[in-house]
Amino acid sequence: MTTARFYCQYCMASLLGKKYVLKDDNPYCVSCYDRIFSNYCEECKEPIESGSKDLCYKGRHWHEGCFNCTKCSHSLVEKPFAAKDERLLCSECYSNECSSKCFHCKKTIMPGSRKMEFKGNFWHETCFVCEHCRQPIGTKPLISKESGNYCVPCFEKEFAHYCSFCKKVITSGGITFHDQPWHKECFLCSGCRKELCEEEFMSRDDYPFCLDCYNHLYAKKCAACTKPITGLRGAKFICFQDRQWHSECFNCEKCSVSLVGEGFLTHNKEIFCRKCGSGVNTDI
């Protein structure tokens, strides 16, 4: 650089024998450079002069002495840190404020350490253990109860019911029939073998039957309509000698008046109200 050009690019003051700063191959006196080009510190809002160290993070600038943790004010220079809502935090403050807390020990799960998540809660890997054997569950299958989480072998040993049909463990749901547990898929009609878990059914000699099978195999038939009499949902029926009727079918053969709770007369297989029966040879 020749002395003829050795002037501040902005104020044109001579730079001979003075400190200067090159910017885009152009010289500036320190005063002009700081005024024109210096970045402003995020913390103190003062310019970061050319003689000071400029620390930059994501387009933001700090003096070296201002580059501190927002919470504890410890220096972050040459130390790990993290940003939260545009605030800079040291690793310890970030962990305490932002990291997950272990559901078991309530301590912070430090960034970089392995954590287990289950039903919206977090555990240290070493805290996520079976409530019974205290061994880490990790990613193995588990079963959860109000008292805690259990590995499958411990749950089966401590709590599980065994299906009366297949003799295997019932891990969830199930049906109780005659005080015995069943898998839903194992609770079948003893006749046609269809599932009964969401069906109405009848019992005969401690065996469950769907309505179709029970009616076909065991149900009495109404003497009037010949349809099965099941007695479901509290339905009432009438018995007389060796015959049965639905209560709505127990009517006078002649005038069709209901005979439920009334006196009636019989003739052969027919039943009559007293009025209609008085005209025929009847039995009481």
Secondary structure, DSSP 8 states (H G I E B T S, - for coil): --GGG-B-TTT--B-TTS-EEEETTEEEEHHHHHHHH--B-TTT--B--TTS-EEEETTEEEEGGG-B-TTT--B-TTS-EEEETTEEEEHHHHHHHHS-B-TTT--B--TTS-EEEETTEEEETTT-B-TTT--B-TTS-EEEETTEEEEHHHHHHHT-EE-TTT--EE-S--EEETTEEE-GGG-B-TTT--B-TTS-EEEETTEEEEHHHHHHHT-EEBTTT--EE--GGG--EEEETTEEEEGGG-B-TTT--B-TTS-EEEETTEEEEHHHHTTS--B-
